[in-house]
């Protein structure tokens, strides 16, 4: 499947030239053999390989950040399946609304009460419903849509996109990395979900590594020998082309150790 069309590229670059704008997602990419989803809203006009997006690797902490188009295009999962573009996706709200709903749901949601609640809280009319008006025809109970000067601070997540040349950040703490770990966090299960069906967003994998290390420290364990930490490090090294020599036997042992600790059945 062709992930990027000329029309999409033109729209995403235009959004990228207005980095403070509260843009609607222009396209949705997803892993047909897994649960990873990306809502992409902009492309870096100086580096057309870099996409700004809301990424959900199905590990309980979707984040605003970035992903490389080349990584999505080059990924191959089980049976050789690659990342696909949702031909039927149409954004109903700006990206900040999807980000707010995703933080509440711990996953990307495209419809339903959480998305509608996020829109109402931001002062936006719920999509598909007419806004209430007074006798003069003016909207009541609905605030103006945030413009470029107000949209940025309302996106209270950290952009931590790993790039070939630099790491960009908004300087705002991530809700996923601050405070307590996500409810039900299990680093061994997360590690397995990263390697199979295969996570391809380095920033999301790095955040999983951070949370796994925090959990090991809380348990009084050793980060250097913990199988989940080592397995996540292996996947991150593969994604960043820094894995010089993969010991497949050791790799298999790490996967099996995580399966046992996560209570996952053997394949």
Backbone torsions as a table, in degrees:
resi	resn	phi	psi	omega
1	UNK	NA	141.3	175.4
2	UNK	-80.4	113.0	-177.3
3	UNK	-75.9	-36.6	-174.6
4	UNK	-120.1	119.1	175.9
5	UNK	-97.4	161.2	177.5
6	UNK	-58.0	-37.3	-179.2
7	UNK	-66.6	-43.8	178.1
8	UNK	-63.0	-44.3	-179.2
9	UNK	-59.4	-43.5	179.9
10	UNK	-62.7	-43.1	-179.8
11	UNK	-66.9	-42.8	-177.9
12	UNK	-67.5	-38.2	177.6
13	UNK	-65.6	-40.6	177.3
14	UNK	-60.2	-41.1	176.2
15	UNK	-64.7	-38.8	-179.0
16	UNK	-65.5	-26.2	177.8
17	UNK	-74.4	-10.9	176.5
18	UNK	-122.5	70.9	-172.0
19	UNK	-62.9	-21.0	179.8
20	UNK	-90.9	-5.4	-178.9
21	UNK	-70.9	150.1	179.9
22	UNK	-95.8	78.0	-171.3
23	UNK	-82.4	153.2	171.3
24	UNK	-79.9	146.5	174.0
25	UNK	-58.9	134.9	-178.6
26	UNK	-93.7	-22.2	-176.1
27	UNK	-156.9	151.0	175.9
28	UNK	-117.7	125.9	172.6
29	UNK	-108.1	149.2	179.6
30	UNK	-151.5	157.8	177.1
31	UNK	-93.7	111.4	-177.0
32	UNK	-67.8	-16.4	-179.9
33	UNK	-105.1	10.4	-179.3
34	UNK	-153.3	-154.3	-176.8
35	UNK	-120.5	8.1	-178.6
36	UNK	-71.7	137.4	-178.3
37	UNK	-140.9	142.3	176.8
38	UNK	-131.6	124.7	171.4
39	UNK	-101.9	108.5	-172.1
40	UNK	-97.3	130.8	-177.2
41	UNK	-122.5	-9.4	-179.3
42	UNK	-160.2	158.1	175.1
43	UNK	-126.4	137.2	178.2
44	UNK	-63.8	118.8	-178.3
45	UNK	-64.9	-20.7	179.2
46	UNK	-95.2	-13.7	179.1
47	UNK	-144.9	92.0	-173.3
48	UNK	-70.9	1.9	175.2
49	UNK	-88.3	-15.1	-173.7
50	UNK	-100.0	120.5	-178.7
51	UNK	-112.1	134.7	172.9
52	UNK	-89.6	136.3	-171.8
53	UNK	-158.8	168.2	164.1
54	UNK	-100.2	116.3	-174.3
55	UNK	-109.2	137.2	178.9
56	UNK	-132.9	109.4	179.1
57	UNK	-96.1	15.5	177.8
58	UNK	61.0	40.9	177.3
59	UNK	-120.9	12.0	173.5
60	UNK	93.9	0.9	179.9
61	UNK	-144.1	73.9	173.8
62	UNK	-59.6	147.2	-174.5
63	UNK	-141.5	149.9	168.5
64	UNK	-81.6	129.4	-178.3
65	UNK	-171.4	-134.8	-178.0
66	UNK	-147.7	162.2	176.5
67	UNK	-147.1	149.4	178.0
68	UNK	-86.4	128.4	177.9
69	UNK	-58.6	-38.1	-179.9
70	UNK	-63.7	-33.6	177.0
71	UNK	-66.8	-42.6	179.1
72	UNK	-65.8	-41.8	-178.6
73	UNK	-68.3	-32.4	-176.3
74	UNK	-89.0	-10.7	-175.7
75	UNK	-69.7	138.1	173.0
76	UNK	-135.2	124.7	-179.1
77	UNK	-102.7	-155.5	178.4
78	UNK	-55.0	140.3	179.3
79	UNK	62.0	19.3	178.7
80	UNK	75.0	13.7	-178.6
81	UNK	-71.8	136.8	178.2
82	UNK	-107.1	179.3	176.5
83	UNK	-68.5	143.6	-178.2
84	UNK	-122.7	160.3	176.5
85	UNK	-102.4	131.1	178.6
86	UNK	-75.7	109.2	-175.9
87	UNK	-73.1	-12.9	-174.8
88	UNK	-110.7	5.1	-178.6
89	UNK	-77.9	131.2	172.6
90	UNK	-135.0	121.9	-178.2
91	UNK	-69.0	138.5	178.9
92	UNK	-102.9	-20.3	-174.6
93	UNK	-140.9	167.5	172.6
94	UNK	-65.5	162.3	-175.0
95	UNK	-60.2	-32.2	-178.4
96	UNK	-63.8	-29.0	178.7
97	UNK	-71.9	-42.4	176.9
98	UNK	-64.1	-37.0	178.9
99	UNK	-65.8	-42.2	179.9
100	UNK	-64.9	-44.0	179.4
101	UNK	-66.2	-37.5	-179.9
102	UNK	-65.8	-36.1	177.4
103	UNK	-64.4	-36.8	179.6
104	UNK	-72.2	-40.6	-175.9
105	UNK	-86.7	-13.5	-173.7
106	UNK	61.6	26.5	175.2
107	UNK	-167.5	162.3	176.9
108	UNK	-72.2	130.9	174.9
109	UNK	-120.9	140.5	-177.2
110	UNK	-107.2	-7.6	178.7
111	UNK	-162.6	175.9	175.6
112	UNK	103.2	178.9	-172.2
113	UNK	-64.9	-33.6	-179.4
114	UNK	-67.0	-40.0	178.2
115	UNK	-67.6	-41.9	178.9
116	UNK	-65.7	-38.9	178.6
117	UNK	-64.5	-38.9	178.5
118	UNK	-64.3	-37.4	178.4
119	UNK	-66.6	-44.0	-179.4
120	UNK	-64.4	-41.9	-178.8
121	UNK	-62.9	-31.3	178.4
122	UNK	-84.3	-0.8	179.2
123	UNK	82.0	21.0	179.8
124	UNK	-103.2	144.9	175.1
125	UNK	-67.9	143.6	178.0
126	UNK	-66.8	131.5	-177.9
127	UNK	-58.7	134.9	179.1
128	UNK	90.6	-5.2	179.0
129	UNK	-119.3	135.0	179.1
130	UNK	-72.5	139.3	178.2
131	UNK	-74.1	145.6	179.0
132	UNK	-68.3	145.3	-180.0
133	UNK	-130.1	157.0	176.7
134	UNK	-91.8	-172.1	-175.3
135	UNK	-65.1	-19.6	179.2
136	UNK	-94.1	3.1	178.6
137	UNK	84.7	9.4	179.4
138	UNK	-89.2	144.9	178.3
139	UNK	-66.3	142.2	177.1
140	UNK	-126.5	144.2	177.5
141	UNK	74.4	11.2	-179.9
142	UNK	-130.7	123.3	179.5
143	UNK	-81.0	161.3	177.7
144	UNK	-66.1	147.9	176.4
145	UNK	-63.8	136.3	-178.1
146	UNK	-62.5	136.1	178.6
147	UNK	-94.0	-174.8	-177.6
148	UNK	-57.2	-30.6	-176.0
149	UNK	-78.2	-13.0	-178.6
150	UNK	-119.6	-14.2	-173.1
151	UNK	-69.6	-39.0	-172.6
152	UNK	-56.7	-56.2	-176.2
153	UNK	-62.7	-21.6	-177.7
154	UNK	-76.4	-15.2	177.3
155	UNK	-88.2	89.1	-170.0
156	UNK	-87.8	55.8	174.5
157	UNK	-134.9	164.6	-177.1
158	UNK	-101.2	132.6	175.7
159	UNK	-91.1	112.8	-176.9
160	UNK	-126.6	66.7	-175.6
161	UNK	-88.9	125.5	176.7
162	UNK	-84.0	122.1	-178.1
163	UNK	-119.3	169.2	178.6
164	UNK	-68.8	-30.9	-173.1
165	UNK	-109.1	-29.7	-175.0
166	UNK	-162.2	163.0	175.1
167	UNK	-108.6	122.0	-179.3
168	UNK	-101.2	145.2	178.8
169	UNK	-147.9	146.3	177.7
170	UNK	-80.9	-15.3	-178.7
171	UNK	84.2	7.9	179.1
172	UNK	-106.0	135.7	-177.8
173	UNK	-63.9	145.0	178.9
174	UNK	-82.9	136.2	176.9
175	UNK	-63.8	-28.7	-178.6
176	UNK	-77.3	-24.5	-176.3
177	UNK	-101.7	-7.7	-178.7
178	UNK	-98.1	148.0	173.8
179	UNK	72.2	-141.2	-175.7
180	UNK	-76.5	157.3	174.4
181	UNK	-67.2	155.6	178.2
182	UNK	-55.5	146.4	-179.0
183	UNK	-56.6	134.8	178.1
184	UNK	73.1	18.3	-176.9
185	UNK	-61.5	131.3	177.4
186	UNK	-137.0	106.1	-173.3
187	UNK	-65.0	-30.8	179.9
188	UNK	-70.0	-41.3	176.4
189	UNK	-65.8	-40.4	178.3
190	UNK	-61.7	-41.7	-179.6
191	UNK	-61.8	-40.9	178.8
192	UNK	-65.8	-39.0	179.9
193	UNK	-68.7	-25.5	178.9
194	UNK	-73.5	-40.9	-176.3
195	UNK	-86.5	-21.2	-179.3
196	UNK	-147.1	109.6	20.0
197	UNK	-85.3	-2.0	175.6
198	UNK	113.5	105.4	175.5
199	UNK	-83.2	139.9	-178.3
200	UNK	-127.2	18.9	175.9
201	UNK	-109.9	103.4	-175.4
202	UNK	-55.9	-35.3	-177.7
203	UNK	-65.9	-38.2	177.9
204	UNK	-68.0	-39.8	177.8
205	UNK	-64.8	-39.9	178.9
206	UNK	-63.4	-37.4	178.3
207	UNK	-68.0	-37.0	175.5
208	UNK	-62.5	-39.4	177.8
209	UNK	-62.8	-43.1	178.5
210	UNK	-58.8	-47.5	-178.9
211	UNK	-67.8	-36.7	178.1
212	UNK	-63.4	-43.3	178.9
213	UNK	-63.3	-40.6	178.3
214	UNK	-60.9	-40.8	-179.4
215	UNK	-68.3	-39.8	178.0
216	UNK	-62.3	-43.9	179.6
217	UNK	-62.0	-42.0	179.8
218	UNK	-63.1	-30.0	179.8
219	UNK	-87.9	-4.0	-179.1
220	UNK	78.1	21.2	-178.0
221	UNK	-90.2	-175.0	-178.6
222	UNK	-109.3	115.5	-178.9
223	UNK	-62.5	-28.0	-175.7
224	UNK	-72.8	-22.9	-177.3
225	UNK	-114.7	-7.9	-178.6
226	UNK	-63.9	126.9	-176.0
227	UNK	-63.3	-35.8	-179.8
228	UNK	-65.9	-45.4	179.2
229	UNK	-60.5	-45.4	-177.5
230	UNK	-67.0	-36.2	179.8
231	UNK	-68.5	-41.0	178.3
232	UNK	-65.9	-40.3	177.4
233	UNK	-60.5	-40.6	179.2
234	UNK	-61.1	-44.6	-179.9
235	UNK	-66.6	-40.7	179.2
236	UNK	-63.9	-38.9	178.0
237	UNK	-63.9	-39.1	178.6
238	UNK	-64.3	-43.6	-177.3
239	UNK	-66.5	-29.5	-177.7
240	UNK	-100.0	14.7	176.5
241	UNK	56.7	33.2	-178.8
242	UNK	-114.9	13.8	-179.8
243	UNK	-93.0	100.9	-173.7
244	UNK	-71.5	-44.7	-174.8
245	UNK	-148.0	109.9	-177.9
246	UNK	-89.5	120.7	174.4
247	UNK	-83.8	99.7	-174.2
248	UNK	-63.0	-33.2	179.0
249	UNK	-65.9	-44.8	178.4
250	UNK	-65.9	-38.2	178.2
251	UNK	-59.7	-44.5	178.5
252	UNK	-63.4	-38.1	178.8
253	UNK	-65.0	-39.6	179.1
254	UNK	-64.7	-41.9	178.4
255	UNK	-62.5	-44.6	-179.5
256	UNK	-65.1	-39.4	178.6
257	UNK	-63.2	-40.8	179.0
258	UNK	-68.1	-37.3	178.1
259	UNK	-61.6	-42.3	-179.2
260	UNK	-65.3	-44.9	-177.3
261	UNK	-72.8	-26.6	178.6
262	UNK	-86.9	-9.0	-177.6
263	UNK	74.5	22.9	-178.4
264	UNK	-86.8	142.5	178.4
265	UNK	-69.8	153.4	176.7
266	UNK	-70.0	148.8	-179.0
267	UNK	-67.2	NA	NA
